Every structure is written in structure tokens, then in C-alpha cells.
Amino acid sequence: MTIFHASFFIATYVYLLNIFSHENTSVALMYGSFSWVVFFLLLVFLAFLGSFIYKIISSVLLLITSVTLYFAYFYHIYINENIVFSAFETNAGLMYELLSIQLLVWLLVTYVLPSFILFKVKFKRVAFFPFIGKSLVLILSGIALGYALVMMLGMREHPTGSIRNAALSLPLQYFEPLNTFFFVDRGYHSHLSYERSIQAIKNLSEGAEVTLDKRIQDLNVVFVLGETARAMNWGINGYQRHTTPRLASLSNLVNFKHASSCDTFTAASILCIFTRMTRTHHSLNLQESSFVDVMERLGFKVSILSLQGSQSFYKYLSKEGTLITKRPIMRRAGNQTLQDSLLLPYIDDINYQSGNR
């Protein structure tokens, strides 16, 4: 087998695995045909690096394909810009929760076995000039075929300076690992933009007259921020199961039962909660600090307790506040099972301290 045959088989295998793993097989079949050409040409270029490097990089590409398509097939989760952005904000320790026997079996079948065959195959030597000739023919043929598919699929290049046609990214979104490369780039730059915006924000309390009643001396304000809770599944909102018995027992409870998040994306939703952004006008590019800055200006001491690692959001929330994250919390708890109740002793500590917090 020559390295050109190997490139054809690898590209075709990846193409078929993508079709098998996507919900809409007909769309994956159609748009994936263009990406198959792109991926095949990529493998041909890799051939210039030598057979050993070729096998190493091809194996890595197969691993990325296998892992991402696992989540596509079993959970219908596809890599996108928001998921990549979240990965930069997520504690690496949380990744261990994704490990399962099902994942290992999937990797064994879709990655380990094909990679084993790839490394066992011996490539026939091809003379230099015939190698260059075949490569040029394949590359030119691939470009021609790719252009023909672009025209058939109705994708058009826009002139310089115009907004890029979204249709051009569709073939990549239906073909791993090209989809991952595409969105890793976009997610990374999106996160960089978010980080830069944090550095350049305007203080919300500047220029505003804010005062606190002098009689308020020892007020503790506890803000609990959780994820994946739906109002429709709360007992106090009429849900058939008593999922919120302690809240229901409070006599002075104020319940906003029709509230909803700005976005399904955690980072964007959190920014909506802590700033003046609205559901219709919210983004990851911050313009001003959070309402916590106003509390600090009024003399409140801020403590941030998190069972995740330190993230850029916490730095944005309070530059002067005390941040306590997962590791010290687990040490204090004697490495018990990770659960929200481990934060309660810290709340007790704050309750015994004087001043507004």
C-alpha cells in the first residue's frame, strides 16, 4: 500500500464515521463530501513529512474524530464555539467525570483498532519525482472537485470586505476533525476577546451616588448561583413533586417563577445576571463591572466560594474579594465527596464575623 492509498482509506473511514454519528445522515453525507476532499488533501500534504510523522499525525486526527463523534452519537452534542469557550473556563478536573466504560469501548473500536492497523501497514517506497507528480495531480484534482462541490452545494465566495457566507462553514461542521479545528480557532479568539474586555471595563459605581443606611452594620448577603435548574421543576412553582420543601417553608419568600436565563450558554447567562445586560442585548464583550463593585463601594467585604477552579469570571466579579476554590474546600472537608454542602461551613464563618459582607 502506498501513502496515497492510506490517505484515501483514512479520509473515507472518517467520512463514513461522521455520517454514522450524525443525526441528519443525509446532510452529513452531502456536506461531508466537500470536507472529505479537504481532509484527503490535508493527508496528502502530510505525506511530505515522511511515513512515521504521517502515521503519528493521522493517529491524532483519528483520536480527535473518535472522541468528538462519541458525544455526537450518544448525546447529540456537537463541538461549537460556545463549547470551546467553556473549555477554557472549566476546571480540568471536571473532565474526569466524562470517563466511562462506554467511552472506552467506543475508543477501542473507532480509534485504537484503526490506529493499530495504520501503524502495522508498511508503505511502499515511491520515487521522488513520481511522488511529486502524483501529489500534484491529486491536489489539483481535489481542488477541481472541491470547487465543483462548492458550486453544487450553492456556496459562494463573497468579495473582500463583505461578511463571510455562513454556508462555507457548514461542510466543516458536518465533518470531524475539521469541525473541531474550525471551532477551536473561533472559541479561542472569542475567549481572548472576553479576557481583553475584562481588562478594559468601566467601573459601574463611578459617577453614581450610592449610599447605605448607617444603621446597617452587620448585614450578610448570600448569593447562590447554580446551574441547570428549571423553574418548571420547582415544587413552589406548582411542580407535582416536592423538590423545594425548605424554600416552601419560608414565610417571607419572594419567588420570581417566570424568570429565565438570557442564554443556554453559561458564561453569557452569568454576565446577564451580574450586569445590566438584557436578554435581547447581551454578549461576551463586557462594557462595565458587575453590581458587586457597587456593594464593595458601600463597604461590603466580598467572599467568593466555588467548587470549580479559579476562572477569569471570578477576577471580573471582584478584584479585591477573597476567592476560595475547590482544593482548599476539599482539604478542609477531609476530601469528602464533592457536593455543594461543603460550602456551608464557610457561610457559618462569615456569619460570625462583624461588618457587612
Secondary structure, 3 states (H helix, E strand, C coil): CCHHHHHHHHHHHHHHHHHHHCCCHHHHHHHHHHHHHHHHHHHHHHHHHCHHHHHHHHHHHHHHHHHHHHHHHHHCCCCCHHHHHHHHHCCHHHHHHHCCHHHHHHHHHHHHHHHHHHHHCCCCCCCHHHHHHHHHHHHHHHHHHHHHHHHHCCCCCCCCCCCCCHHHHHHHHCCCCHHHHHHHHHHHHHHHHHHHHHHCCECCCCCCCCCCCCCCCCCCCCCCCCCCCCHHHCHHHCCCCCCCHHHHCCCCCCCCCCCCCCCCCHHHHHHHHHCCCCCCCCCCCCCECCCHHHHHHCCCCCEEECCCCCCHHHHHHCCCCEEECHHHHHHHCCCCCCCHHHHHHHHHHHHCCCCCC
